[in-house]
Amino acid sequence: MNPDEADEIHIAELEVRAHVGVPEAERAEAQRLEVSLTITPRNDFRGLGDDLARTVNYAAVCDAVRQFAGAKPFNLIETLANDLAVHLLAGFAITHIRVEVRKFILPETRYVAVVVVR
């Protein structure tokens, strides 16, 4: 299948809490982040037969993202995004994933974001 024609699941702006930041003082308190995902499941949607077991359960993905983000501190949102992508690829029937992590730390910006594609 051409990747440009693959079926996708989008999860937009999932709010998570994580200890992240380079200075220790910034990591001390969990802060709000937003995670957006674009997932290409192993099975396209034509053969699902309306059966949840044949697709990626996006509620379970959201739970996994929240648990992963809160499990340990990270210095960089870049590391969080990469490690999260690897974790989700290993744990779900996913062939391709795009992870965007938004951090609301700089007062003169709406947010700072990183994107990884795996």
PyMOL commands that set and color helices and strands:
alter all, ss='L'
color gray80, all
select helices_A, chain A and resi 3-5+24-28+45-47+52-54+58-71+77-91
alter helices_A, ss='H'
color red, helices_A
select strands_A, chain A and resi 9-18+31-41+94-103+112-117
alter strands_A, ss='S'
color yellow, strands_A
deselect
rebuild
show_as cartoon
